[in-house]
């Protein structure tokens, strides 16, 4: 797998983050060089994944202020009834315009077979 060239987390910063991660643990039981390298590799992977998640969150407005909406103020009962009445009126107008046919049937063109040929 090829890596991007424009990393925002430099190798020195990555090593520092891993050191801080190890330093925060109260008891670090290292059982040899191989074990230390395996633990370091795992910690580096975790730091890189966390960094990537933070970057993607920022790209998608992760640092934006979160505002909760009160849905009760969006549409009150009287306005909702007005909207329903308007929709019903629109459907009635379409039905009259289309001669009682559904809007799907009225808007579809006649098939070529049903048209009469003028000779």
Beta strands, then each sheet from edge to edge (+ up, - down):
end
